[in-house]
Amino acid sequence: MPTNLFDLDGQVAFVTGGSSGLGFMMARALGRNGARVAICGRNEQKLQEARQSLEKENIQCLSLVCDISNKQEVEKSVNRIIEEFGKITILVNNAGRIAEDDPLFLEERHWQKIIDTNLSGAFYCAQAVGKIMVENGGGKIINIASVAGFRGMRRPIKTTAYGVSKGGLILLTKELAVKWADKGICVNAIAPGIFKTRMTARLIETQTEIIEDLIPAKRAGEEQDLEGVIVFLASAAANYVTGQVIAVDGGQTSW
């Protein structure tokens, strides 16, 4: 047990969707606390830029082009991380898609893209990394869910497929936590509220009054609002925490 419970020295974190937004911020937070970091995404240029930014902070980083909705690409990426770093002790399932939709007119292809990435992709990553964690005696899996996974979102927010995928991810978190607890693997989820990211920029810009009405804190979340939670769940401080979903939402789910 480290003297500093939040010290991640010697740990290896795999952060999906780690080239931008909240994924990049979480990768940086883990790296700043001592972890070596592997990030994946679909855009090679963004990945290179993110890796260079992390390396400027002396964070050892590996970047991988990977579409997590493709099981074979996930397995290839996990094998590459093992080749480079020798292990994976932390998985952050962050990669995801979001789109406005109306359930009456939601096209199958749009539904499937979101489910394939947000839910199936997270499972593929957890399965591939989970096998390694079992061999190595444990690890931490942190799924990035959403408050949209707790309940239906009131109008004018139209994110049916996204909310359903995140609801499934919350149950997947609990299912894996129960199945893998005796193997030393802690599986938890973070459910962010509305955060300022590229994906939510249009919503925040056009629905300011609705957002202020939804959130007791009267503001959208900033990137740094997730730093402490991700480090806590990845660290030895959370060794007896599993199957939990922590909402980071400015009080949105409290009323």
C-alpha positions as CSV (number, residue, x, y, z in Angstrom):
1,M,0.0,0.0,0.0
2,P,1.6,3.3,-1.1
3,T,2.1,6.0,1.6
4,N,0.1,8.4,-0.6
5,L,-3.1,6.6,-1.4
6,F,-3.6,8.6,-4.6
7,D,-0.1,7.9,-6.0
8,L,-0.4,6.1,-9.4
9,D,3.3,5.5,-9.8
10,G,3.9,2.2,-11.6
11,Q,0.3,2.0,-12.9
12,V,-0.6,1.8,-16.6
13,A,-3.9,3.5,-17.7
14,F,-5.7,2.8,-20.9
15,V,-8.1,5.7,-21.7
16,T,-10.4,5.3,-24.7
17,G,-11.4,8.5,-26.5
18,G,-8.4,10.1,-24.8
19,S,-7.4,12.5,-27.5
20,S,-9.7,15.3,-26.6
21,G,-12.3,16.6,-24.2
22,L,-12.9,14.8,-21.0
23,G,-11.0,11.8,-22.1
24,F,-7.8,13.9,-22.6
25,M,-8.3,15.6,-19.3
26,M,-8.7,12.3,-17.4
27,A,-5.6,10.8,-19.2
28,R,-3.6,13.9,-18.1
29,A,-4.9,13.7,-14.5
30,L,-3.8,10.1,-14.3
31,G,-0.5,10.8,-15.9
32,R,0.2,13.8,-13.5
33,N,-0.3,11.4,-10.6
34,G,2.3,9.0,-11.9
35,A,0.6,6.6,-14.3
36,R,1.9,5.8,-17.8
37,V,-0.9,6.4,-20.2
38,A,-2.2,4.8,-23.4
39,I,-4.9,6.7,-25.3
40,C,-6.9,5.6,-28.3
41,G,-9.3,7.3,-30.7
42,R,-10.2,7.3,-34.4
43,N,-8.4,10.5,-35.5
44,E,-4.7,10.0,-35.8
45,Q,-3.8,13.7,-35.9
46,K,-5.7,14.4,-32.7
47,L,-4.0,11.5,-31.1
48,Q,-0.6,12.7,-32.0
49,E,-1.3,16.2,-30.7
50,A,-2.7,14.8,-27.5
51,R,0.4,12.5,-27.0
52,Q,2.8,15.4,-27.6
53,S,0.9,17.6,-25.1
54,L,1.1,14.9,-22.5
55,E,4.8,14.2,-23.2
56,K,5.5,17.9,-22.7
57,E,4.4,17.3,-19.1
58,N,6.8,14.3,-18.8
59,I,3.9,11.9,-19.0
60,Q,4.9,8.7,-20.8
61,C,2.2,8.1,-23.4
62,L,1.3,5.7,-26.2
63,S,-1.3,6.7,-28.8
64,L,-3.3,4.2,-30.8
65,V,-5.8,4.5,-33.6
66,C,-8.7,2.3,-32.7
67,D,-12.5,2.2,-33.2
68,I,-13.6,0.5,-30.0
69,S,-16.8,-0.7,-31.7
70,N,-14.6,-3.2,-33.6
71,K,-13.6,-6.0,-31.2
72,Q,-10.6,-7.0,-33.3
73,E,-9.2,-3.5,-33.2
74,V,-9.7,-3.4,-29.4
75,E,-7.8,-6.6,-28.9
76,K,-5.0,-5.4,-31.2
77,S,-4.7,-2.2,-29.2
78,V,-4.6,-4.0,-25.9
79,N,-1.9,-6.3,-27.2
80,R,0.1,-3.3,-28.3
81,I,-0.1,-1.7,-24.9
82,I,1.1,-4.9,-23.3
83,E,4.1,-4.9,-25.7
84,E,4.9,-1.3,-24.8
85,F,4.2,-1.1,-21.1
86,G,3.9,-4.8,-20.0
87,K,0.6,-4.4,-18.2
88,I,-2.7,-2.5,-17.9
89,T,-3.9,-1.7,-14.4
90,I,-6.5,1.0,-15.1
91,L,-9.1,1.1,-17.9
92,V,-11.1,4.2,-18.5
93,N,-14.0,3.5,-20.8
94,N,-14.6,7.0,-22.0
95,A,-15.0,6.8,-25.8
96,G,-18.6,7.6,-26.9
97,R,-21.0,9.1,-29.4
98,I,-23.9,11.5,-28.8
99,A,-26.5,12.8,-31.2
100,E,-29.8,14.6,-31.0
101,D,-32.7,12.3,-32.0
102,D,-36.4,11.9,-31.8
103,P,-37.5,8.3,-30.8
104,L,-40.3,8.5,-33.4
105,F,-37.9,9.0,-36.3
106,L,-34.6,7.6,-35.0
107,E,-32.9,5.7,-37.8
108,E,-31.6,2.3,-37.2
109,R,-28.1,3.2,-38.4
110,H,-27.8,6.1,-35.9
111,W,-29.2,4.0,-33.1
112,Q,-26.7,1.2,-33.8
113,K,-23.7,3.5,-34.1
114,I,-24.3,4.9,-30.6
115,I,-25.0,1.5,-29.0
116,D,-22.0,-0.1,-30.8
117,T,-19.6,2.5,-29.4
118,N,-21.1,3.5,-26.0
119,L,-22.1,0.0,-24.8
120,S,-20.7,-2.8,-26.9
121,G,-17.3,-1.0,-27.3
122,A,-17.0,-0.5,-23.6
123,F,-17.7,-4.2,-23.1
124,Y,-15.1,-5.2,-25.6
125,C,-12.5,-3.1,-23.8
126,A,-13.5,-4.4,-20.4
127,Q,-13.4,-8.0,-21.6
128,A,-10.0,-7.7,-23.2
129,V,-8.4,-5.8,-20.3
130,G,-10.3,-7.8,-17.7
131,K,-8.5,-11.0,-18.9
132,I,-5.1,-9.3,-18.3
133,M,-6.2,-7.9,-14.9
134,V,-7.3,-11.4,-13.8
135,E,-3.8,-12.7,-14.7
136,N,-2.1,-9.9,-12.8
137,G,-4.3,-10.1,-9.7
138,G,-6.6,-7.1,-10.2
139,G,-7.1,-3.6,-11.5
140,K,-9.5,-0.7,-11.8
141,I,-12.1,-0.3,-14.5
142,I,-13.9,3.1,-14.7
143,N,-16.8,3.5,-17.1
144,I,-17.8,7.0,-18.1
145,A,-21.6,6.9,-18.0
146,S,-23.9,9.9,-17.8
147,V,-26.8,11.3,-15.7
148,A,-28.8,10.6,-18.9
149,G,-28.4,6.9,-18.0
150,F,-30.4,7.3,-14.7
151,R,-33.7,8.6,-16.2
152,G,-35.4,10.0,-19.2
153,M,-34.2,13.5,-20.0
154,R,-36.9,16.2,-20.2
155,R,-37.6,18.2,-23.3
156,P,-36.1,19.9,-25.3
157,I,-33.1,17.5,-24.7
158,K,-33.3,14.8,-27.4
159,T,-30.8,12.0,-26.6
160,T,-32.8,8.8,-26.5
161,A,-30.1,6.4,-27.9
162,Y,-27.4,8.1,-25.9
163,G,-29.4,7.8,-22.7
164,V,-30.2,4.2,-23.3
165,S,-26.6,3.3,-24.0
166,K,-25.5,5.0,-20.8
167,G,-28.2,3.2,-18.8
168,G,-26.8,0.0,-20.2
169,L,-23.3,1.0,-19.3
170,I,-24.4,1.6,-15.7
171,L,-25.8,-1.9,-15.4
172,L,-22.7,-3.3,-17.1
173,T,-20.7,-1.6,-14.4
174,K,-22.6,-3.3,-11.7
175,E,-22.6,-6.7,-13.5
176,L,-18.9,-6.7,-14.0
177,A,-18.3,-5.5,-10.4
178,V,-20.2,-8.4,-9.0
179,K,-18.6,-11.0,-11.3
180,W,-15.0,-9.7,-10.9
181,A,-14.9,-8.5,-7.2
182,D,-13.2,-11.7,-6.0
183,K,-10.6,-11.3,-8.7
184,G,-9.4,-8.0,-7.3
185,I,-11.0,-5.9,-10.1
186,C,-12.9,-2.9,-9.0
187,V,-15.5,-1.7,-11.6
188,N,-17.1,1.7,-11.0
189,A,-18.7,4.4,-13.1
190,I,-18.7,8.2,-13.2
191,A,-21.9,9.8,-14.4
192,P,-21.1,13.3,-15.5
193,G,-23.9,15.9,-15.9
194,I,-23.7,18.5,-18.6
195,F,-20.0,19.4,-19.2
196,K,-18.5,21.8,-21.6
197,T,-17.1,19.7,-24.4
198,R,-17.1,19.7,-28.2
199,M,-20.0,17.2,-28.2
200,T,-22.2,19.4,-25.9
201,A,-21.2,22.8,-27.3
202,R,-24.3,23.3,-29.3
203,L,-26.6,22.2,-26.5
204,I,-25.0,24.6,-24.0
205,E,-25.1,27.5,-26.5
206,T,-28.7,27.0,-27.5
207,Q,-30.3,25.8,-24.2
208,T,-28.7,28.1,-21.5
209,E,-32.0,28.7,-19.6
210,I,-32.9,25.0,-19.6
211,I,-29.4,24.1,-18.3
212,E,-29.6,26.6,-15.5
213,D,-33.0,25.2,-14.6
214,L,-31.7,21.6,-14.6
215,I,-28.6,22.2,-12.5
216,P,-28.7,23.6,-9.0
217,A,-25.1,24.8,-9.4
218,K,-26.3,27.0,-12.3
219,R,-23.4,26.1,-14.6
220,A,-22.1,23.3,-16.8
221,G,-19.2,21.3,-15.6
222,E,-15.6,22.2,-16.4
223,E,-13.0,19.7,-17.3
224,Q,-11.2,20.0,-14.0
225,D,-14.3,19.0,-12.1
226,L,-13.7,15.4,-12.9
227,E,-10.0,15.2,-12.1
228,G,-10.3,14.3,-8.4
229,V,-12.9,11.6,-9.0
230,I,-11.0,9.8,-11.7
231,V,-7.8,9.8,-9.7
232,F,-9.7,8.5,-6.6
233,L,-11.3,5.6,-8.4
234,A,-8.1,4.6,-10.1
235,S,-6.0,4.7,-6.9
236,A,-5.5,2.5,-3.8
237,A,-7.9,4.8,-2.0
238,A,-10.7,3.1,-3.8
239,N,-9.6,-0.5,-3.3
240,Y,-12.8,-1.4,-1.5
241,V,-15.1,0.6,-3.8
242,T,-16.8,-1.4,-6.6
243,G,-20.1,-1.4,-8.4
244,Q,-20.7,2.3,-7.6
245,V,-21.8,5.1,-9.9
246,I,-20.7,8.6,-8.8
247,A,-22.7,11.4,-10.3
248,V,-20.6,14.6,-11.0
249,D,-23.4,16.9,-12.0
250,G,-23.6,20.0,-9.9
251,G,-26.6,18.6,-8.1
252,Q,-28.7,17.8,-11.2
253,T,-29.8,14.3,-10.0
254,S,-30.5,15.5,-6.4
255,W,-33.9,17.0,-7.3
